């Protein structure tokens, strides 16, 4: 499992996907979120700007990252 350290208290889901290079741009990030392809803590997440905080786990296909 990959780890991602945030600087502040939270990061938006669509921003995280771009930073991790799980998608090429914001439009693609929003599209895969809308399609229900992203899971947060094991549950499908449809909110593009969902606020992720420390301890949350984000999954996309066979990739997984924990927020630190």
N, C-alpha and C positions, 0 to 999 in steps of 0.2 A: 504494500500500500504506500502510495506517495504521500508526502506531507507538504502542506502549504502554510507558511507563516504569514498572518495578516499584520499590518502595521497598526491599524486602528482597532475599533471594537467589532467591526463587521465589514463584509464585502458583499456586493450584489452578485447573485448567481450568474447573470449574463457576463459580468465583468470577469469573474473567475474563469469561465470557459474560454474567453479570449486570451487571458494571461497564460493559461496552461497550454495554449495552442490546441485545444480540443476542437476548435473551429477556427475558420479563417477571419471572420469578422462578426460584428454585432448582429447583422441580419441573420446570419447562419446560426449564431448562438440562440437568438430568439426563436427561430424556426424549430430547432431540435427540442427546445423547452416546450413550445406549444404542442409538439407532437407527442409529448409525454415520454421522451427518451431519457430524461434525466431523473435520477432518484436522489433524494436527500434523506439520509437516515433510513434508507430502505423503502421509502414511499415515493411514488411518482410526484414530481413537482412541476406545476404549470405556471407558477408566478416567475416572470422574467427577472424582476428586481427583488426576489426573495432575499432577505438579509441573512447571510450566513455568519455564524459566530463560532468561536473556538469550540472544538469538540464535535462539530457536525461532519458527517461523511457524505461526500458527493460521488455518485457513480454514473458512468456513461459507458455503455457497451462493456468492455472488459477492463476499463480504467476506473481507478478508485483513488480518491484523495481525502485526507482528513485535514480539517482546518485547525491550525495551531495559533 
